[in-house]
Amino acid sequence: MTNIYRTIDKSELEDFETECRANGLDPKEFELNEHDYIETPPNSSIYTPNAKVTITRTTNGAKKTYNTGNATHWVYDFAMDLKRGTFK
């Protein structure tokens, strides 16, 4: 993963990779596409960036979109979806 993300930090990517491996999957099977970046509320004195990340499993095309940024838990939601078989 060589993308530059605006709301996803290195520790979240490491957690994402850990969750993939814990579920018997190679993180390289997934593509992360961060999009819809906004700062909410606009022109606020408090910097609160948010975006969405669409995760696609490249081997079968399964995909899902999660909220990222301030006060989100996209890695946990992704992990739960892996357990539910969303990406199989």
Secondary structure by P-SEA (a helix, b strand, c coil): cccccccccaaaaaaaaaaaaaaccccccbbbbbcccccccccccbbbbbbbbbbbccccccbbbbbbcccccaaaaaaaaaaacccc
